[in-house]
Amino acid sequence: MIISTTRTIAELPYLGVFLADSPDAVAGWGRKPSGRRAVWLSKVLRRRLALLEDGFIRSVERHSAPLSLIVDDIGVYYDATKASRMERSIGRGITGDQSARARAIAALWRDHGISKYNHARDYGGALPDRYVLVVDQTFGDLSVASGLARAESFSAMLSAALDENPHTAVVVKIHPDVYTKAKRGYFFAGQLCHPRVVVVGTDCHSVALIRGASAVYCVTSLMGFEALLWEKTVRCFGMPFYAGWGVTVDELRPPERRQGARLEDIVYAALVDVARYVDPATGTPLTTEAAIDHVSRGRAALLESRSPLLTS
């Protein structure tokens, strides 16, 4: 039996597929109230714990049913203040075959040009010939404080991007929710008036922006992980799950739990080991590779169905 602590989780008809290896668990959502209740209930009822978050290959449409979930019985992947299944998986390392699979999955990710969400078109506006990418986030995002960062981290990141790249444009990607959901970001208009700063504020697919960047600056955004999949230099001003292992250029000192890992270890943990995939139409389990193919075909069909094209 699965004891769900929120209606949203309970309404996922295929949650049992995601939790196939935990048939008797208390489920909640990350560090939100449902997750905190799940932690308490798991102790009181002596049941296994399953803290859930959207997976990193989530869906084609932003608000459609998730194709994947991160399932963690220890903590939450974005919370650097405590251990998590993600962190332990990365630190444990992988075998040669698993390493080869991780590299192949990263190549598939690039070849199919996917992201966490895949509904938006590529950015159609003009981009500088050479630029570094700076990634904003929504104000109050739980991953910021849990990733040992704060509002000032974003100002420091932008200043570093400008100072460390004195002859290069700085493209600032505003989070789409700032425009589509009227949320706040961490940057103020006055900070973005520098002559070398180019602001991208549309709800566009992240792939083209990452692919064209010479480096990517982030605080705790998942775009930093996606940039690693694109083999970009990633500068971190917080401590997301992929930082502190020696594959990113970190502003902060990592937790002592993180003693070094390879990119393949991070890719395998994030996209294979702690992730669960399911076909949202049939409820059948999917491999990571099949999920990438599913999203790629779905994105192509979605974009083809839209006319006229909106490119910026």
N, C-alpha and C positions, 0 to 999 in steps of 0.2 A: 504494500500500500504506500502511496505517496501522499503525504500530508502537505497541502499547499497553503501558504499563508497570505496569498493575494489572489484576487479574482482573476487578474491577468494571467498568472501562471496556471491557475486551475482551468482556464479556458483553452489552454494549448492542448489540443486533442492528442498530440503525439509526444507529450512530455515523457512518457514511458520509454520512448526510443532514446531520448537524450540521456535518461537515467537508467539505461538498461543494466548497468553494472551496479546500481543502487536501488533494488526493488523495494526497499523499506527505508525511506528517508524523509526528512523534513526539508522542504525546499523554500527558499526565499530569494529575494533579488538583491544581490550585492550588499553594499553598506546602507541601503535604504531601510526604512522601518520594517519592511517584510523580512529582510535579511537579518536584522537584529533580533526580530522575534523568532526566526528560524534557529538562530544560534542558541537562544534561551530554551526553546522547545526541544531541541535535539538533546540538550543536557537533561531536562526534566523527564522527557519520555524515553531517554536512552536510545534514541534512534540516530541513524547516520545523518549527516548534514550535507546538504547540496546547495551551495550558494551559486546563483546563476547570473550570467551577464550575456549580452549579445555576443555572438562569435564574430570573428574578424572577416569572415565571408558571410555577411548577414543576409543579404537579399538583393533583388534587382530594384524593386520599388522600395522607397525609404520606409513606408509605413505598412508594408505587407508582412505576412507571417514570416518569422525568422527561419532561415535555412540552417542556422547553426546557433549553438549556445556554448559558452564556456561553463564547465561544471567543475566546481572546486569544493572539496570537502574540508579544506583547512582555512582558507581566507579568501581574499579577493585580489585578482591579478594586479589591479592598479594601486593597491594599498601597500606602499613601501615601508610602512611602519611595522608591519607584521609579516610573518611567513605566509606563503600561499602555495597551492599545488603547482601553479605556474612556475614560481620561483624555484621550488624543489626540483621540478622536472628539468629546468634549464641547468641547474647546478649539478644534477646527476650525470648529465652528458648522455650521448647516444652511441650506438654501434656504427660500424662502417656502413652496413646496409641502410640503416636509418639516416645516416649522414647523406648518403647518395640520394635517398628519397627526398630529403629536405632540399637539397640543391635542385632536384628535378621539379619539386613543387614551386620553388622560387622562380625557376625558369618558366613554368606554366603561368604563374601569376603575371610575369612580364609579357609573355607572348599573347595572353588573352586580354591584357590591359584592364584588369579588374581592381576593385577597391572594396571597402566594407559595404558601402552603398553604391548602386550602379544605375540609378535612374536618370542622372543628369548628363547633359552633353559635355564634351570637352570645351574648355574655355576658348571662345572664338575671337577674343580681343587680341590686340598687339602685345607681344611680350618682348622684352629686351633680348638682344643677341646673347648676352651673358648676364646671369643673375643668380643670386642665392634666394632661397624661399624661406620666409618667416611665417610661422603658423600661429594664428590666434585661436582662442577657444572661447566657449560661452562662459560668462562671468558666473562664478559659483560652482563650476563643474567639480563634482566630487573628486575627480582624479587629480585636480591641482593640489589641494591641501593634502590629500592622501599620498601624493607624489612628492611631498616635502617642499612644495613651492608655494608662492603667494603672488598677489597682484604685481608686486615690484619685480618679480622674476621676468615678466613680460617686457617691462621697460628695459631691464638689463639685457634681455635677449636682443631686442631691436638695436640697442646701442652697440652691442658686440657685433652684430651683423654688419652694421655700418662701419665700425672701426676696423674690423678684421678683413674687410673687403673694400678698401678705399676707392678702388677704380671699377667697382661692379655695382650694378643696380640691385636693389633689394625689393623683391616682390612680397608683399604682405597679403596672405590669404585670410580674409575674414571668414569666420564660421558662418555657414549658410543660415543657421537659426537666427542670427542677428537680423537678417532681412526677411526670412520666411515666417518667423515666429515672434518678431519684435523683441528678441532678447538682447542683452548687452554682451559685448565682447570686453576684452581687457585693454584694448587700445582706445585712446581718445583721438579725436580728429586732429588736434594740434600736434600730436606725436607723429602723425603720418604726413606732415607737410614738407618733409625733407625733399630736396630736388632729386635725390636718387631713389626715392621710395615710389613704387608702383602698387596701388591698392587693387586687389581683385576681390570684389564684393558680391559676385553673382554665385548662385547655387550651381556650380560647375563640377564636373568630374575631376578628381585630384590627379589622375594619371599624367596628363600632359604637363601639368605644373611641376610635378616631381621629376618627370623624365627630362625636362629641359633645364633643371637647376643644377648648378655645380656643387651646391651643398644645401642642406635643409636644417633650419634652426627651429627647435620646438621646445615646449616646456614639458608637457606630458601627453601631447596629442598622439593618437594612433598613426597619424601621417608620418611620424618619425619611424615607426616600424615599417610602414609601407616603403619609405625611402630606403631603408636598409635592404628590403627585397629588391629594390632597383640599384643596389650597390652604390648608393650615394654616401658621402660623408654626412654624418648626422651629429649636430651639436645640441646637447640637452641642457636645459636650465631647470629641470625638475628631475625626478627619479622614477620614470615610467618603468614598466616591467622589462623593457629591452635595454635599459641603461644600467651602468654600473658593472658591466661584465667585461669591458675592454673593447667593445666593438663600436662604441660611440665616444664622442669627445664631450666629457661631462664637466659641468660647472660645479656640481655638488660631489661631496665624498659619498660613495655608496655605502649601504649597510654592510656590516662585516659578514653577513650571510652570503653576500655575492662576491665570490672569490675568482671570478674569471670564467668565461665560456666562449665558444665559437658562435658565429652567426648561425650555423646549421643547428646548433643546440637550441637556440632561441626560436628559429623557424619551426623546428619539429615540435617543440613544446606548445607553441602558440597555435599552430595550424593542424596538428595531429593529436598530440597526447592529451591535452586538456579540452579539446573541442569535440563536440558531437554534431553530426550533420544528418539531416533528414530531408527527403523530398516533401515539400509542403503540400503537394497535390495528393500523393499516395501514402505518406506516412512511413515510407520505407527508409532504412538507413542508407547513407551515402558515404563514400570515401571522400577525402579532401579533394582528390583529383576530379572525381565526379561532380563535386560541388562547384569547383571552378568551371568545369564545362557547362554545368547547368546555368550558372550566372552569365557566362559568356554568351550562350545562345539566347538567354532571356533578354539580356541587354541589347543584343543586335536586333532582335525582333521588336523590342520596345522602341528603339530609336528609328527603325524603319517605318514604324506605324505613325510617327509624328510628322506632320506637315502643316504649314511650312516649318523649316528648321529655324530654331532660335539659337544663335551661336554665341551670344554674349549677354 
